[in-house]
Amino acid sequence: MIKAIVYTSNTGYTAEYARILGEKTSLPVYSLDKAVKALPKDEEIIYLGWLMAAFVKGLPQALKHFSVKIVCGVCMGESGSQLDSVRKNNGIPEEIPVFTLQGGFDMKKLKQPYKFMMKLMAKHLKNQISQKPTPNEEDKKILNMLDRGASYVTETALTPIIEAMK
Protein backbone atom coordinates (compact mmCIF):
# COMPACT_ATOMS: atom_id res chain seq x y z
CA MET A 1 0.00 0.00 0.00
CA ILE A 2 1.37 3.40 -1.01
CA LYS A 3 2.40 5.37 2.07
CA ALA A 4 3.85 8.61 0.67
CA ILE A 5 4.41 10.88 -2.30
CA VAL A 6 8.06 11.70 -3.01
CA TYR A 7 9.26 14.22 -5.57
CA THR A 8 12.20 16.08 -7.07
CA SER A 9 11.47 19.53 -8.46
CA ASN A 10 13.63 22.06 -10.25
CA THR A 11 11.38 25.07 -10.81
CA GLY A 12 8.36 24.19 -8.68
CA TYR A 13 5.90 22.57 -11.10
CA THR A 14 6.60 19.03 -9.91
CA ALA A 15 6.37 20.17 -6.29
CA GLU A 16 2.98 21.71 -7.07
CA TYR A 17 1.70 18.44 -8.54
CA ALA A 18 3.01 16.55 -5.49
CA ARG A 19 1.26 18.99 -3.14
CA ILE A 20 -2.07 18.68 -4.99
CA LEU A 21 -1.77 14.87 -5.13
CA GLY A 22 -1.08 14.83 -1.40
CA GLU A 23 -4.21 16.88 -0.74
CA LYS A 24 -6.34 14.62 -2.97
CA THR A 25 -5.05 11.37 -1.43
CA SER A 26 -4.29 12.47 2.15
CA LEU A 27 -0.79 11.02 1.74
CA PRO A 28 2.24 12.81 3.18
CA VAL A 29 4.46 14.60 0.64
CA TYR A 30 8.26 14.73 0.84
CA SER A 31 11.04 16.05 -1.32
CA LEU A 32 13.40 13.19 -2.17
CA ASP A 33 16.14 14.49 0.15
CA LYS A 34 13.75 14.66 3.12
CA ALA A 35 12.09 11.34 2.26
CA VAL A 36 15.41 9.48 2.37
CA LYS A 37 15.85 10.70 5.97
CA ALA A 38 12.22 10.42 7.11
CA LEU A 39 10.84 7.24 5.53
CA PRO A 40 11.89 3.64 6.08
CA LYS A 41 13.88 1.88 3.38
CA ASP A 42 11.61 0.08 0.89
CA GLU A 43 8.54 2.18 1.82
CA GLU A 44 5.94 2.05 -0.98
CA ILE A 45 5.71 5.43 -2.70
CA ILE A 46 4.57 7.37 -5.74
CA TYR A 47 7.52 9.18 -7.28
CA LEU A 48 7.28 12.43 -9.25
CA GLY A 49 10.30 13.94 -10.97
CA TRP A 50 10.88 16.50 -13.68
CA LEU A 51 11.87 15.26 -17.10
CA MET A 52 15.08 16.10 -18.89
CA ALA A 53 15.48 14.35 -22.24
CA ALA A 54 12.91 11.75 -21.11
CA PHE A 55 14.90 10.94 -17.95
CA VAL A 56 13.04 11.32 -14.65
CA LYS A 57 15.31 13.33 -12.38
CA GLY A 58 15.94 11.66 -9.03
CA LEU A 59 14.37 8.35 -10.02
CA PRO A 60 17.54 6.24 -9.65
CA GLN A 61 17.99 7.46 -6.06
CA ALA A 62 14.28 6.90 -5.30
CA LEU A 63 14.49 3.35 -6.64
CA LYS A 64 17.51 2.62 -4.41
CA HIS A 65 15.67 3.68 -1.25
CA PHE A 66 12.01 2.96 -1.85
CA SER A 67 9.55 0.57 -3.44
CA VAL A 68 8.32 2.85 -6.22
CA LYS A 69 4.78 1.83 -7.23
CA ILE A 70 3.97 4.67 -9.67
CA VAL A 71 6.28 7.00 -11.61
CA CYS A 72 5.23 10.44 -12.87
CA GLY A 73 7.44 12.61 -15.04
CA VAL A 74 6.60 16.31 -15.28
CA CYS A 75 7.45 17.91 -18.61
CA MET A 76 6.72 20.83 -20.92
CA GLY A 77 4.73 18.66 -23.32
CA GLU A 78 1.18 17.39 -23.05
CA SER A 79 0.19 15.06 -20.23
CA GLY A 80 0.50 11.52 -21.53
CA SER A 81 3.28 12.34 -23.99
CA GLN A 82 6.66 10.55 -24.09
CA LEU A 83 5.42 7.52 -22.12
CA ASP A 84 7.34 4.92 -24.13
CA SER A 85 10.61 6.87 -24.09
CA VAL A 86 10.28 7.64 -20.36
CA ARG A 87 9.75 3.95 -19.57
CA LYS A 88 12.60 2.85 -21.85
CA ASN A 89 15.15 5.54 -20.89
CA ASN A 90 14.61 4.98 -17.18
CA GLY A 91 14.39 1.17 -17.32
CA ILE A 92 10.99 1.18 -15.61
CA PRO A 93 9.49 -2.33 -15.50
CA GLU A 94 6.10 -2.88 -17.18
CA GLU A 95 4.38 -3.58 -13.85
CA ILE A 96 5.02 -0.02 -12.65
CA PRO A 97 2.54 2.48 -14.10
CA VAL A 98 4.17 5.49 -15.76
CA PHE A 99 2.52 8.86 -16.30
CA THR A 100 3.67 12.18 -17.70
CA LEU A 101 2.14 15.47 -16.63
CA GLN A 102 2.37 18.83 -18.35
CA GLY A 103 3.96 21.20 -15.89
CA GLY A 104 5.35 24.50 -17.00
CA PHE A 105 8.47 26.41 -17.81
CA ASP A 106 9.99 29.71 -16.77
CA MET A 107 13.54 30.54 -17.86
CA LYS A 108 13.87 32.95 -14.89
CA LYS A 109 13.45 30.07 -12.42
CA LEU A 110 16.24 27.96 -13.91
CA LYS A 111 19.74 27.75 -12.48
CA GLN A 112 22.92 26.96 -14.39
CA PRO A 113 23.71 24.69 -16.20
CA TYR A 114 20.02 24.12 -17.04
CA LYS A 115 19.48 27.75 -18.03
CA PHE A 116 22.23 27.57 -20.65
CA MET A 117 20.95 24.24 -22.02
CA MET A 118 17.35 25.46 -22.17
CA LYS A 119 18.32 28.67 -23.96
CA LEU A 120 19.71 26.50 -26.73
CA MET A 121 16.70 24.17 -26.64
CA ALA A 122 14.27 27.12 -26.65
CA LYS A 123 15.88 28.53 -29.76
CA HIS A 124 15.66 25.14 -31.45
CA LEU A 125 11.99 24.61 -30.45
CA LYS A 126 10.93 28.10 -31.54
CA ASN A 127 12.63 27.56 -34.90
CA GLN A 128 10.98 24.15 -35.29
CA ILE A 129 7.50 25.53 -34.49
CA SER A 130 7.94 28.60 -36.70
CA GLN A 131 8.54 26.33 -39.70
CA LYS A 132 5.11 24.70 -39.33
CA PRO A 133 2.40 26.12 -41.63
CA THR A 134 -0.10 26.16 -38.76
CA PRO A 135 1.07 25.63 -35.17
CA ASN A 136 -1.35 23.51 -33.13
CA GLU A 137 -2.56 24.29 -29.60
CA GLU A 138 0.32 22.36 -28.02
CA ASP A 139 2.82 24.36 -30.10
CA LYS A 140 1.19 27.58 -28.91
CA LYS A 141 1.48 26.44 -25.27
CA ILE A 142 5.16 25.64 -25.76
CA LEU A 143 5.79 29.05 -27.33
CA ASN A 144 3.96 30.75 -24.48
CA MET A 145 6.13 28.91 -21.92
CA LEU A 146 9.31 29.77 -23.78
CA ASP A 147 8.44 33.44 -24.36
CA ARG A 148 6.70 34.39 -21.13
CA GLY A 149 6.95 31.49 -18.72
CA ALA A 150 3.74 29.65 -17.92
CA SER A 151 2.27 26.92 -15.75
CA TYR A 152 -0.13 24.29 -17.06
CA VAL A 153 -0.35 22.38 -13.78
CA THR A 154 -3.94 21.17 -13.31
CA GLU A 155 -5.65 19.08 -10.70
CA THR A 156 -7.50 17.13 -13.41
CA ALA A 157 -4.21 15.87 -14.89
CA LEU A 158 -3.80 13.81 -11.71
CA THR A 159 -7.06 11.87 -12.20
CA PRO A 160 -5.43 8.88 -14.00
CA ILE A 161 -2.80 8.62 -11.25
CA ILE A 162 -5.42 8.62 -8.51
CA GLU A 163 -7.33 5.94 -10.45
CA ALA A 164 -4.15 3.83 -10.76
CA MET A 165 -3.74 3.93 -6.97
CA LYS A 166 -7.08 2.17 -6.43
C-alpha positions in Angstrom: 0.0 0.0 0.0 1.4 3.4 -1.0 2.4 5.4 2.1 3.8 8.6 0.7 4.4 10.9 -2.3 8.1 11.7 -3.0 9.3 14.2 -5.6 12.2 16.1 -7.1 11.5 19.5 -8.5 13.6 22.1 -10.3 11.4 25.1 -10.8 8.4 24.2 -8.7 5.9 22.6 -11.1 6.6 19.0 -9.9 6.4 20.2 -6.3 3.0 21.7 -7.1 1.7 18.4 -8.5 3.0 16.5 -5.5 1.3 19.0 -3.1 -2.1 18.7 -5.0 -1.8 14.9 -5.1 -1.1 14.8 -1.4 -4.2 16.9 -0.7 -6.3 14.6 -3.0 -5.1 11.4 -1.4 -4.3 12.5 2.1 -0.8 11.0 1.7 2.2 12.8 3.2 4.5 14.6 0.6 8.3 14.7 0.8 11.0 16.0 -1.3 13.4 13.2 -2.2 16.1 14.5 0.2 13.7 14.7 3.1 12.1 11.3 2.3 15.4 9.5 2.4 15.9 10.7 6.0 12.2 10.4 7.1 10.8 7.2 5.5 11.9 3.6 6.1 13.9 1.9 3.4 11.6 0.1 0.9 8.5 2.2 1.8 5.9 2.0 -1.0 5.7 5.4 -2.7 4.6 7.4 -5.7 7.5 9.2 -7.3 7.3 12.4 -9.3 10.3 13.9 -11.0 10.9 16.5 -13.7 11.9 15.3 -17.1 15.1 16.1 -18.9 15.5 14.4 -22.2 12.9 11.7 -21.1 14.9 10.9 -18.0 13.0 11.3 -14.7 15.3 13.3 -12.4 15.9 11.7 -9.0 14.4 8.3 -10.0 17.5 6.2 -9.7 18.0 7.5 -6.1 14.3 6.9 -5.3 14.5 3.4 -6.6 17.5 2.6 -4.4 15.7 3.7 -1.3 12.0 3.0 -1.9 9.6 0.6 -3.4 8.3 2.9 -6.2 4.8 1.8 -7.2 4.0 4.7 -9.7 6.3 7.0 -11.6 5.2 10.4 -12.9 7.4 12.6 -15.0 6.6 16.3 -15.3 7.4 17.9 -18.6 6.7 20.8 -20.9 4.7 18.7 -23.3 1.2 17.4 -23.0 0.2 15.1 -20.2 0.5 11.5 -21.5 3.3 12.3 -24.0 6.7 10.5 -24.1 5.4 7.5 -22.1 7.3 4.9 -24.1 10.6 6.9 -24.1 10.3 7.6 -20.4 9.8 4.0 -19.6 12.6 2.8 -21.8 15.2 5.5 -20.9 14.6 5.0 -17.2 14.4 1.2 -17.3 11.0 1.2 -15.6 9.5 -2.3 -15.5 6.1 -2.9 -17.2 4.4 -3.6 -13.9 5.0 0.0 -12.7 2.5 2.5 -14.1 4.2 5.5 -15.8 2.5 8.9 -16.3 3.7 12.2 -17.7 2.1 15.5 -16.6 2.4 18.8 -18.4 4.0 21.2 -15.9 5.4 24.5 -17.0 8.5 26.4 -17.8 10.0 29.7 -16.8 13.5 30.5 -17.9 13.9 33.0 -14.9 13.5 30.1 -12.4 16.2 28.0 -13.9 19.7 27.7 -12.5 22.9 27.0 -14.4 23.7 24.7 -16.2 20.0 24.1 -17.0 19.5 27.7 -18.0 22.2 27.6 -20.6 20.9 24.2 -22.0 17.4 25.5 -22.2 18.3 28.7 -24.0 19.7 26.5 -26.7 16.7 24.2 -26.6 14.3 27.1 -26.7 15.9 28.5 -29.8 15.7 25.1 -31.5 12.0 24.6 -30.4 10.9 28.1 -31.5 12.6 27.6 -34.9 11.0 24.2 -35.3 7.5 25.5 -34.5 7.9 28.6 -36.7 8.5 26.3 -39.7 5.1 24.7 -39.3 2.4 26.1 -41.6 -0.1 26.2 -38.8 1.1 25.6 -35.2 -1.4 23.5 -33.1 -2.6 24.3 -29.6 0.3 22.4 -28.0 2.8 24.4 -30.1 1.2 27.6 -28.9 1.5 26.4 -25.3 5.2 25.6 -25.8 5.8 29.1 -27.3 4.0 30.7 -24.5 6.1 28.9 -21.9 9.3 29.8 -23.8 8.4 33.4 -24.4 6.7 34.4 -21.1 7.0 31.5 -18.7 3.7 29.6 -17.9 2.3 26.9 -15.8 -0.1 24.3 -17.1 -0.4 22.4 -13.8 -3.9 21.2 -13.3 -5.7 19.1 -10.7 -7.5 17.1 -13.4 -4.2 15.9 -14.9 -3.8 13.8 -11.7 -7.1 11.9 -12.2 -5.4 8.9 -14.0 -2.8 8.6 -11.3 -5.4 8.6 -8.5 -7.3 5.9 -10.5 -4.2 3.8 -10.8 -3.7 3.9 -7.0 -7.1 2.2 -6.4 
